């Protein structure tokens, strides 16, 4: 399950974390984001050793700006605190599982 976090939690859990973290930058008004949410939940069940987080760009605009989030959904993949991949837009469960599997 993806946990919604703020900037402080991002710095502690993602940048300071070990292993793979998947971070979904989203907005409540974004339809593709709403479609992606259940995909992320499904993938998080398969990869229980991976941390899944959500960041609301309207609440955490400074963090979105820092990482140049221009469109939502934007999903970033961090391994041991370093960004290793980024995708923009909706992805199916199969596509997300394949991408997460490359880094998990």
NORNOR-V548848 format. One record per backbone hydrogen bond with DSSP energy under -1.0 kcal/mol. NH is the residue of the N-H (numbers start at 1). CO is the residue of the C=O. Records with the same first field share a line. If there is no record, write none. Layout:
# NORNOR-V548848
NH: CO + CO
This chain:
# NORNOR-V548848
3: 52
5: 54
10: 6
11: 7
12: 8
13: 9
14: 10
15: 10
21: 78
22: 51
23: 76
24: 53
25: 74
26: 55
30: 27
34: 30
35: 31
36: 32
37: 33
40: 36
41: 37
42: 38
43: 39
44: 40
45: 41
47: 43
50: 47
51: 20
53: 22
54: 3
55: 24
57: 26
60: 56
64: 60
65: 61
66: 62
67: 63
68: 65
69: 64
74: 25
75: 87
76: 23
77: 85
78: 21
79: 82
80: 19
82: 79
84: 77
85: 77
87: 75
89: 73
96: 92
97: 93
98: 94
99: 95
100: 96
101: 97
102: 98
103: 100
104: 100
